[in-house]
Amino acid sequence: MTTTPEGGDRVRIELTGPERVRSSEEWRFRATVVNDSFEPVSLYRNAFVGPNLRPVDPPGMPLPASVEPTYGDEDEPLTLHPFTYFGRERFFSGLPPGRMEMSARYAATDDDEITAFTTVTIEEG
């Protein structure tokens, strides 16, 4: 599954991963910021958080957020050239059966935040 929500005027977030998985399997999930414009944009890696997991049904505590190792420190902008992307890939396994919400967020400023959400069903076995 790939989720591409409405976002900023120059970049968007794509979430890519399976819709269903068995709890005993290891699976991969990606969150990607894509520059869909004809102009370069400045991207702050520490402003990009995800992919993240949070149990929805049954409810539970979210797993630790996926961030850059420099998260919380000063960040130099990365130039994201036209039609290129910056992303993060994580592997998960051993999750309890139920539904999990996958999310990612990019917020360089308080006024300009882009988010993406989708759900994944974790089946027994």
C-alpha beads as a LAMMPS data file, in Angstrom:
LAMMPS data file: protein, C-alpha beads

125 atoms
124 bonds

1 atom types
1 bond types

-500.0 500.0 xlo xhi
-500.0 500.0 ylo yhi
-500.0 500.0 zlo zhi

Masses

1 110.0

Atoms # bond

1 1 1 0.000 0.000 0.000
2 1 1 1.151 3.548 -0.676
3 1 1 -0.571 6.507 0.961
4 1 1 -0.091 9.962 -0.503
5 1 1 -2.170 12.594 1.335
6 1 1 -2.665 16.197 0.390
7 1 1 0.224 18.167 1.778
8 1 1 2.250 21.270 1.206
9 1 1 2.418 23.004 -2.128
10 1 1 5.875 21.631 -2.911
11 1 1 6.410 18.390 -0.993
12 1 1 4.308 15.402 0.043
13 1 1 4.752 12.335 2.250
14 1 1 4.383 8.788 0.987
15 1 1 3.867 5.844 3.346
16 1 1 4.656 2.447 1.887
17 1 1 4.109 -0.939 3.519
18 1 1 1.833 -3.981 3.676
19 1 1 -1.886 -3.731 4.504
20 1 1 -1.885 -7.038 6.415
21 1 1 0.901 -8.990 8.095
22 1 1 1.211 -11.915 10.490
23 1 1 2.519 -11.129 13.977
24 1 1 5.368 -13.646 13.525
25 1 1 6.640 -12.034 10.320
26 1 1 9.166 -9.251 9.926
27 1 1 7.969 -6.482 7.631
28 1 1 9.242 -3.196 6.267
29 1 1 7.644 0.211 6.284
30 1 1 8.853 3.393 4.568
31 1 1 8.087 7.067 5.032
32 1 1 9.302 9.348 2.259
33 1 1 9.211 13.116 1.705
34 1 1 8.938 13.764 -2.040
35 1 1 9.673 17.064 -3.811
36 1 1 7.092 17.211 -6.602
37 1 1 7.996 20.695 -7.729
38 1 1 10.287 22.059 -10.424
39 1 1 12.278 23.985 -7.794
40 1 1 14.715 22.795 -5.112
41 1 1 13.391 22.909 -1.533
42 1 1 15.216 23.032 1.781
43 1 1 14.494 20.008 3.925
44 1 1 15.346 19.771 7.615
45 1 1 15.945 16.110 8.447
46 1 1 15.186 16.651 12.133
47 1 1 11.746 17.996 11.180
48 1 1 10.829 14.646 9.573
49 1 1 9.453 12.076 12.032
50 1 1 8.390 8.599 10.959
51 1 1 7.478 5.987 10.108
52 1 1 5.797 5.615 13.499
53 1 1 3.539 2.885 14.896
54 1 1 0.674 3.222 17.363
55 1 1 -1.758 0.453 18.372
56 1 1 -5.343 1.433 17.523
57 1 1 -7.357 -1.728 18.253
58 1 1 -6.718 -2.712 20.989
59 1 1 -5.380 0.699 22.076
60 1 1 -1.893 0.916 23.490
61 1 1 1.269 2.937 23.858
62 1 1 3.017 4.070 20.658
63 1 1 6.365 2.572 19.750
64 1 1 9.371 4.947 19.903
65 1 1 9.362 7.531 17.107
66 1 1 11.647 7.076 14.108
67 1 1 13.902 10.134 13.949
68 1 1 17.377 11.159 12.835
69 1 1 20.267 10.486 15.237
70 1 1 20.712 14.285 15.437
71 1 1 17.070 14.889 16.460
72 1 1 16.875 17.719 18.991
73 1 1 20.178 19.265 17.902
74 1 1 20.764 22.002 15.349
75 1 1 20.089 20.908 11.802
76 1 1 21.589 22.093 8.525
77 1 1 19.106 22.068 5.638
78 1 1 19.408 19.437 2.949
79 1 1 18.609 20.565 -0.588
80 1 1 15.950 18.310 -2.031
81 1 1 16.204 18.768 -5.776
82 1 1 13.176 18.626 -8.088
83 1 1 11.466 15.232 -8.196
84 1 1 13.767 13.645 -5.609
85 1 1 13.019 12.245 -2.187
86 1 1 14.352 11.733 1.317
87 1 1 13.081 8.861 3.410
88 1 1 13.465 6.380 6.170
89 1 1 12.851 2.631 6.238
90 1 1 12.177 0.567 9.350
91 1 1 11.630 -3.148 9.959
92 1 1 9.107 -4.359 12.541
93 1 1 8.258 -7.822 13.903
94 1 1 6.663 -9.476 16.908
95 1 1 3.773 -7.032 17.074
96 1 1 0.577 -8.127 18.851
97 1 1 -2.523 -8.895 16.742
98 1 1 -4.803 -5.942 16.065
99 1 1 -4.725 -2.748 14.036
100 1 1 -1.774 -0.345 14.050
101 1 1 -1.745 3.233 12.796
102 1 1 1.282 4.152 10.709
103 1 1 2.179 7.814 10.527
104 1 1 4.802 10.282 9.412
105 1 1 5.077 14.040 9.813
106 1 1 7.203 16.832 8.428
107 1 1 7.022 20.159 10.265
108 1 1 9.797 22.645 9.573
109 1 1 7.650 25.387 11.158
110 1 1 4.514 25.379 13.329
111 1 1 2.480 26.804 10.437
112 1 1 3.613 24.329 7.788
113 1 1 3.033 20.708 8.778
114 1 1 2.449 17.760 6.450
115 1 1 1.186 14.458 7.848
116 1 1 0.281 11.037 6.513
117 1 1 -1.615 8.183 8.201
118 1 1 -2.673 4.667 7.283
119 1 1 -3.546 1.464 9.149
120 1 1 -2.106 -2.029 9.046
121 1 1 -3.830 -5.156 10.326
122 1 1 -1.629 -7.530 12.343
123 1 1 -2.991 -11.084 12.213
124 1 1 -2.337 -13.920 14.672
125 1 1 0.496 -16.256 13.735

Bonds

1 1 1 2
2 1 2 3
3 1 3 4
4 1 4 5
5 1 5 6
6 1 6 7
7 1 7 8
8 1 8 9
9 1 9 10
10 1 10 11
11 1 11 12
12 1 12 13
13 1 13 14
14 1 14 15
15 1 15 16
16 1 16 17
17 1 17 18
18 1 18 19
19 1 19 20
20 1 20 21
21 1 21 22
22 1 22 23
23 1 23 24
24 1 24 25
25 1 25 26
26 1 26 27
27 1 27 28
28 1 28 29
29 1 29 30
30 1 30 31
31 1 31 32
32 1 32 33
33 1 33 34
34 1 34 35
35 1 35 36
36 1 36 37
37 1 37 38
38 1 38 39
39 1 39 40
40 1 40 41
41 1 41 42
42 1 42 43
43 1 43 44
44 1 44 45
45 1 45 46
46 1 46 47
47 1 47 48
48 1 48 49
49 1 49 50
50 1 50 51
51 1 51 52
52 1 52 53
53 1 53 54
54 1 54 55
55 1 55 56
56 1 56 57
57 1 57 58
58 1 58 59
59 1 59 60
60 1 60 61
61 1 61 62
62 1 62 63
63 1 63 64
64 1 64 65
65 1 65 66
66 1 66 67
67 1 67 68
68 1 68 69
69 1 69 70
70 1 70 71
71 1 71 72
72 1 72 73
73 1 73 74
74 1 74 75
75 1 75 76
76 1 76 77
77 1 77 78
78 1 78 79
79 1 79 80
80 1 80 81
81 1 81 82
82 1 82 83
83 1 83 84
84 1 84 85
85 1 85 86
86 1 86 87
87 1 87 88
88 1 88 89
89 1 89 90
90 1 90 91
91 1 91 92
92 1 92 93
93 1 93 94
94 1 94 95
95 1 95 96
96 1 96 97
97 1 97 98
98 1 98 99
99 1 99 100
100 1 100 101
101 1 101 102
102 1 102 103
103 1 103 104
104 1 104 105
105 1 105 106
106 1 106 107
107 1 107 108
108 1 108 109
109 1 109 110
110 1 110 111
111 1 111 112
112 1 112 113
113 1 113 114
114 1 114 115
115 1 115 116
116 1 116 117
117 1 117 118
118 1 118 119
119 1 119 120
120 1 120 121
121 1 121 122
122 1 122 123
123 1 123 124
124 1 124 125
